[in-house]
């Protein structure tokens, strides 16, 4: 079954088999040829000039895109392809996601036009408690807590993918695992992103011997171009193929997971040991959810509800911004203008203030719901605080339904760094079914703990909870994100569908910790307000603030993009009072924010396309016949 090259950068020919339609700007002809040869080895080539489409895949790694496209070429649907991609990413992007973590898979079922979400977010063990990250009333050091078993949540990815396959897939779990098994057994070339994450890992790949043996063999960090073979991981994938998802949650593998997470950093003593038991693993089940639906300028967005804050916070921002004429170049609100960026930043600050107090796992709390934060009257009141001429001072959480958190700080000492990693991909099949899926092990390299003999990393997802308990009945703070047994930590992941007149137009999302929310917002504004196509919307420079009192980060040409936030806009933002822009440099925007992968539909002709982010090794493959 052929795959046609779309041409970004331009391709002169179309191949039968699997050919990338877009690769990052930095990817040269040698790498492109390597991918073509990789795909050819799967027996998926012949020549074709014109062909009917059978789907499109967009991921952050060419081998993962190849895995998904291979499944589509064999007749699988979008859910089948998503399963293959997720396990392939465990092999080629182990620092970002995998079996030891969790995620959110949003599925659009074309036949019924139904949108469903598989929530495979990790859960706190049954022995967890609100003070576990502050046993003496003071928060543990993040670097120590996050690399101890104490931070490991009960993983959900395997059962989540298995549930999706059984409900909506056409292949077995064993069939979906084939590409990942081949990649783990035969190996792949380390790209510059993986090499850089090993070299600048903060020590995480050297802390535990099983992890060091894979990524620092003989004490030497793997370099770009090295060949990485992972026999223990291949063994684990084969075990799942043979015995199903239950093999992960019960039996010898489950026992090995519990033993591995019982480790802790010696500096923490007993406080650092994990609290997960075999019973926690056995009891884990994913949750099926309905999407959070929002509207913006005549468009509909279906996105992730709590326990992720991603979709809810993004919809809050859009609701606050809608009264401003974004996209009105004559009024000073064009793309990248200081006025546009200022309004976006102020909306971010207000929404993140609410997020810090009110959003958590709604299944485990009472009182306020996410819908209270989206009530038109509440959004209008929050929007009214945005002054286009000056920066707001002392931004605090609002008071939906009369609740007053004013005397409680957002996290009461729980502030910490959020990793820019995680991974996102999108896939569409010939029937129009769509999957947009964000998955993670939280921080880059997760806890740093590799399960001995099984070759995969465990998450450190529990550090997404408040380190210091925030619940306060006097002030009305519900402690929405305090640790509790069986509870899911607050996430920022935001897999999203964009619809017009009831039809799916695009599916997208991003990694990036808390910046995920702002990345998806940037892309959405570029699409709707600035009229960009998806690739333009992804390539455009981004801006982000993730704390109500925080300084902004932004992308400039120095961050490797062809264009950035202009020096004139940076100066204007400084004049308005925004911090984070160094006046000593003409171009102070040096951040790299997010990595969006997307698939799109042209509703005029039904054509399926994709777009990939040059910030990673994003690759789109279009399957045709």
N, C-alpha and C positions, 0 to 999 in steps of 0.2 A: 504494500500500500504506500503510495508516494506521499511526500511532504514537500510543499512548495515554499521556496524562499520568497519572503516579502520584500526584502531589500532595505534594511537599515543596519549597517551600511549596505549599499546596493549590491545585489547578487545578479549575475547575468543569466543564470540558468535555474531551472527547477529540477529537483531530483525526485525520483520515486524513492520512497523510504522516509527518513526523518532528517530534515534539513532545518537548521535554525533560521528563523525569520529575523531575529534581532539578537545581537550580542553586544556587550559593552564596548564603549569607544576604545578602551585600552586593549581589547582583544585583537590580536594580529592574525594574519593569514595562517600561520603555523598552527595556532590554537584552533582556528576554525577547521582546518584540515584534520587535525587530531580528532575533533568531535565527529566529523564526517566519517572518518575511518572507524571510530568507536561504534557509530550507528551502523555502518556497513557490516561490521562483524556480527551484528544481530540479524543479518540477512534481510534487510529492509530496503533494498535499493533496486531501482531500474530507472530509465529515463522517462520523463513526461513533461510536456509543455503546458498542458491544461488539465485540470483535474477538479473533481468535486470534493468539498471539504469534509473531513471526518473529525474535526476537533482541533483545539489549540491548547498548548500548555505554556505557562510562564512560571519559572522558578528562579532562584538565586544561584543555581549551579547547573552547568550544562549536562552533567551526568544525571542529575535528578530530572531535568526536563526530558532527557532521552528515555529514562525509565517510564515516565508517564506517557510519553508519546508512543512508546513501544506497546503499552497496554491498549491505548486507543487504536493503534494500527492492527492489533489482534482482535478487535471487535469489542473490547471492554468499554464501559461507560465512564463518566466523569468520576464517580465514586471509586470505581476500580482503579483508575489512574491515580487518584489522590492517595489511595492506600499505598500504591507502589512508590509514589514520590516521597511520602512521609518516611517510609523505611529506608529508601535510598539516601535521603537527607541525613538519617542517623549515621550512615557510612561516610558521606563526603563532607558534611557539616556537623560533626559530632559536638563541636563547641557550642552549638546553638540550639539543637533540639534532638529528640530521640526517645527511645523506649522508656528511659528513666524520667521522663517529664510528662507534660500534658499540653492541652491546647483547645482551640475552638474551631470546629468545622461547620461552616454554613453551607447548606445544600439547597439549590433551587431545582425543583422537579418540574420539568417543562410540561409534562402531560397534564398535571393537575394545577400548575402554577403555585404550588405550595413551597414555602420556605421553612426549612427546619434547621435546627442547630444541634450538633452533638457536642455537649459540654464535657470534655474529659480533663477538666482542671484538677490539679492535685488537691488532696484533702489533708487536713491536719490529723495526725494519729489520735487514737482514743485517749491516750495519756497526755495529750497536749494541754497547756493551760495559758491563760492570758499573760502571766508573768515569766514565761520561760526564757524570754530574751532579756529579761531584767530581773534575775533572781534575787538580787540584793537592792532592788529599787533603782539601780542605774543600768542603762542599756549596755549590753555586751558590745565589744568592738565588732563592727560589721565584718572586717576582714577575717576575724577568727570565727565568729558565729556562722558566717556563710560558707565556710569550708569545713564545717563539722556536721556530724550526722543529725544534730539538733535541727538543722535547717531543711532536712529532706522531707518533703511531703509524699503521701502515698501516690505513686505514679498512675496516670490514667490513659496514656496514649494508646497502649495496646488494646485495652478493652473498648476505647472509643472508636478506633479504626475498625475493630472486629464488629462492633454494633452497626456501624455505617454499612459495611459490606453485607451483613446479613439482612439489613432492612432494604437497601436500595442498590446494592451491587449485583453484578452477574458472575463474578469470579469468587473463588474461595480465598481465604487468607493465604493458603499455601501458594496459590498462583500469583497473588499480588506481591509475595515476598521474593519471587525469583530474581528480579533485577538487583535487589539489594544483596541477596546472597552472592550473586556473581561478582558484584563490586567489592564485597568484603573479602571474598576468596581470592579473586584475581588481582585486586588492588586498583589504584588510580593514582594519578599524579597530583601531588599536593599543589594547590594554587597559592597565589600570593596572599590571599585573605586568610587561609588556614595557617600558613607559615607565619604571618604577622601576628595572628592570635596566639600562637605558641610562643613566639619570641617576646611578646608583650602581655603575658598572662598574669602578671602580678604574683608569680610563683605557683599558680594553681595546678599546672601540669607536672610540677616537681614534688608536690606535697606527699602524694601517695604512690607507692612503688608500681602498682598496676597501671596507673595512668602514665607515669614516667616511662614505663617500658614500651608503651605504644607511641607516644608523641616525643619522647626524648630518649630514643634507644642508645644505650651506651653512654648516656649522659649528654648527648648532642641533640639539640632541638632540630626537628625536621625542617628542611628548607624547601623553598619553592622548587618544584621539579623532582623532588624525591618521590619514590614510589612507596605507597602505604598499603600494606596488606594486613588484614585484621582477622586472623583465624578464630579467635575466641568469639568475636562478634558474629562471624559466619556460623559458628556452632550454635549460637543462641538463636539466630534467625531460622536455622534448620530445625531446631527444637520446636519453635513456634509453628513452623510449616507442618511438622509431623503431628504435634499434639494440640495445636490450637492455642487460643489466647489463655485458656485456663492454666497452661504450663507456666505462664508468667506469674500468676497470682496464687498458685498452690504447688507444692512439691519442692524439689531441690533448688530450683531457681529462686523461688520465693524465699526459701530459707537463706540463700546466699545474699539476697537483697537486704534482709533484716540484719544479718551479720555485718554486712558492709556499712550500713547506716548507723550501726552501734558505735562506730568510731567517733572520736572527738579530738580536737586539738588539745594537746597537753596543757597549754596555757590556760584553758578553761576548766580543767579538772572534770569532775562528774557533770558539771553544767552543760558540757558540750556534746554529750552522748545522745544519739538518736532515740526516739521514743516509739518508733513504729514496731508493731508486732505482726506475726503471721495472720492474726485475726483481722487486722486492718487491711492487709492485702486481699485476703479472701473476700472481705465484705465490699470492696470497692466496686462501684457501678457508675458508669457515665450517666448523664442526665440529658434528656431531650428537652429542648427549649424552643419557644417561639421567638422570632426576632423582635427587636425594638424597632418600631416604625416611626420615622420622622419625615417632615416635609420642608423643602427649602426652595423658594422661588418657582413653584410648580413642578419640582422634581420630588421623587420619593426615595428615601434611603432606608434600607433594611440593614440593621447592624446589630452588634452584640450587646445584650442586656447584662446586668449584674449576674454573676460575681465579677464580670469585667466592668471597669469604669469607662472603657474605651468608647463604645458607641454612645453611651449616655452623655459623657462629657463633651464629645464632639457635637452632638445634637444641641446641647446647651449653647455651645459657642455659636453655631449657625443661627439659632434662635435669637441670640443677642445681636448678631451682626446684620440680620436681614433688613433692619430699618435704614442701614447705610447704603449708599449707591455704589457698592463695590462693582468694579468693571466700568464705571463711568469715568473715562479718561478725561473728558472735558471738565469734570468736577474735581479732578485730582485723585481719583480712586482707581487708577489703572494698575496693572500687574507690577509689583515691585515698588510702587510709589510709597512714600512715607506715610501718607494718610491711610492707605489700605493696610500696610503693615502695622501701624499704630492701633487701628481698630481690632485687628486680629490678635495682637499681643494683649490688649486690654481684656478682650473676651476670654483669652486663655487664662489670664490671672484670676478673673472672677470665677470661671468654671473650675479651675484647679483648687480654689479656696473651698468651694462646695464639695468637690470630690474628696478632699482630705478629711472632712468631717462626716459626710452623709452616706458615702457609697461603700458597700461591702457585699457580703454574701447575703442577698435578701432572703434566701431560704432559711437563714439562721437568725433573723432579727425581726423585730416588730416595730411599729411606728411608721416612720417616713418610708415612702417607696420612691423608686427612681422617677415615676410619673409625676410626683410632686415637684421635682426639679425641672420638669418640662412643661408645667402648667403655663399657659399663655400669659396670665397675669404676673406670675413670678418672673418669667423671662423678660417681660416688659419692664418690670421694676429693676432687674439687674442690668438690662441694656441701657436704661436711663442713666446709669452711673458712668457710662462711657462718654467722655468729653473728647471730641476730635482735636481739641487744641492743647490738651495737657494730660500728663500721666496721673493716674489715680494714686493717692497715698493711702497706706494702711488698709489694703484690701483684706476683708475677712469673709467668712462663710455667710451666706444669706440666711433668711429665716422662713423657709417654706412652712406653711400651716402653723405659723405662730411660734415655732420652736426657736429657742435662742441659744446659739452656741458661742455668743460673743465673748464669754469669759474663759473659753477653753481654746488653747492654741491648737493648731491643725494636727500635730502629731506628738506633742508633748515630749520632745526629745527623741522621736523616732526617725528623724531625717537621716537619709543614707544615700549613697550613690546607686543609681539604677543602670544596669548594663545596657549598652546599645544593641546587644544581640538578641536572639530569637530568630525565627525565619517565617516567611510568608510565601505562599504560592497560590496560583489560581489555574483552573482547568475547565474547559468546556468540551462537551462531546458533540457528535453529529446530530443528536436529538435535541440539543439545546439545554441539556442538563448542565448545571454549573456548580463547581465547588470553589469556595474561597476559604482558605484554611491558614490560621496562624498557630504555630506551635513553638514550644520553648522548654528549656531546662533552667530558665531564669537568667542568672548571671552567665557571662561567658565562661564555659567549662563547668557550669552548675556548681555543685559542691566540691568538684575536683575529685570525687570518689568514684573510681571505676569498680564495678562489681567483679571481684576476683574470679577468673575463669570464664567470665561471660562477656567481657569486652565492651560494656556500655556504661556511660556516666549517669550518676544520680543527680537529680535536681537539687537546688537550694531554694525552692519556691516559698518555703515558710517565712523567709526573710521579707516577703512582700506584705506580711502582716505588720501592724504597729509593734515596734520594739517595746515601747512603754504603753500600758493600757490607757485608753483615752476615755472610757466610759465614765460619765459624770452625771448623776441624776439631778444635781443642783442646777447645772447649766443647760441640761438637755442634750449633751453630747451622747449619742447612743453607743459609742465604741463600735461603730459599724465594721471596722477592720481590726478589731482585737482578736487575738488567737483564741480559739475554742475547739474542743474535740469535734472532729468530723467536718469542720468548717473549711470553706475554700478561701484562700487569700485573695484580696483584691488584685485584679489584673488591669492592664492597660490595653490588651489586645483588642483589635477592632476590625475583624473581617467584615467587609461591607459590600452590599449590592446597591447599585444605582439604577433606578427604574424611571421610565417616562411613559405615561399613559398605560401603566400596568405591565410594560415590557422591560425585561432586563436589558440595560444598555452597557453596563460595566460591572466587573467584580474585581475588587482590589483590597489591599491591606498592606501592613508594613511591620517589620521588627523595630526595636529601638527603645524598650523600656517605656517610661512615661512619655517619651517623645513620639511614640506610635500615634497617640491621639492627635498631636499637632501635625504630624506628617500626613495622616489621612485627611485632616482638615485642609491643609495646604493644597493637596491634590483636588479635593472636592471643590474648593473655591476656584482653582485654576480651570476646572472643567465647566462649572456652571456660570461663574461670574465673568471669567476672562475668555471663555469660548475656545479654550485650547483643546487639541486632540489629546488622547491619553498619553502618548509618548512625550509630547510637549509638557503636559501637566506633571509628568514624572521628572523630566529633566530640569524643570524650572527650580531655581534656588528656593530654599525653605527657611522659615524662621520659627523659633520655638521658645516658650517659657513654660516651665513645669512647676512653678511655685509662686504663690501670690505676691511674695516680696522679692522674688528672684530676678536675676539678670537674664537678659535674653541671649540666645545663641543663634547664629545665622550662618548661611553658606555664601561664600564668595568665590570668585574665580580661583583663588588660592587653594580651595578645597578640591581641586581637580575637575570642576565643572566648567563647561565652555563659557558660562556667564554667571554672575552672582548678584547679590544685593549691591546696588550701586553705591559708591562713596557718597553721593549726594543724599541718598535715602538714609544711609548710616548717620551722616551728619545731622539730618533733620530729626532722626530718632533720638540722638544724643541731646539735641536741643529741647526735645519734649520731656527729657528726664529719664530716658531708658538707660539702664546700666548694661555693662557687658561689651561695650564697643570702645576699643582703645583709641583715643583721639590722637595718639602718637603715630598711628599707622593710617595710611589712606584707605586701605582695605583691611578692616579688622575682622571680617567674617571668615572664619577658618574651619567651622564645624562641618562634620558630615552627619546628616540627619536622615535616618531611616533607609529603607531599601524596598521600594514598592514594586510588586509584580502584579500584573493585571491581565485580564482578558476582556474583550469588548465585542459588542454586536452592533452592526450597522442596521438599524431597523428599516432602512429603505430597501435593502436588498438581502438582508439576512446574513451578510458576510461576517465570519468570525475572525477576529484578529487578536493580537496580544501586544503587550508592551512590557519592557523589562528595565530595571534600574541600573544605570552605569556605576552606581556607588558600590555594587558588588558585581559578581560575574553573572549578572542576570541574562537569561537565555529564553527566548520564545521559540517554540517549535510548532509548526502548523502541519497537521496531518491531512493529507489529501489523497484522492484516488482517481 
